[in-house]
Amino acid sequence: MPAIVLFDGDCNFCDASVQFILNRDPKGNFHFASLQADTGKMLRERHRIPDTVDSIVLIKDGVPYLKSDAAVRIAEGLDGSWRWLRFVRLIPKPLRDLGYDVIAKNRYQWFGKKETCKLPTPEERSRFIDQQKPPTP
């Protein structure tokens, strides 16, 4: 079963991150849902992810990962040298999350909000859960 990446659908940086993952995940290890969409809301509720979480979340094997834990685990699942980022886990989590929080807090100011969306290819569209039947509990 593919891991699910929940992302801020309004954020340019988050959208660029989704595109980055798509381009480096030819095996389809990751599927996607916007935090703002019905599927994202349902998954947040199911996994008891607070509404205050507004940045990337990874749900893998039924376990939600937040902030830097999510980013590192996503990197581990990508093709190429990105897997080496797993060693970032050697940095204490509070320090990793501090860096993550600085980017998350400033992402709209630095990267802006989306006005329009890139149209995904049919193959990419199949990996967006909101375009499919929601996952069963």
PyMOL commands that set and color helices and strands:
alter all, ss='L'
color gray80, all
select helices_A, chain A and resi 12-23+38-46+67-76+80-90+93-111+122-125+129-131
alter helices_A, ss='H'
color red, helices_A
select strands_A, chain A and resi 3-7+30-34+57-60+63-66
alter strands_A, ss='S'
color yellow, strands_A
deselect
rebuild
show_as cartoon
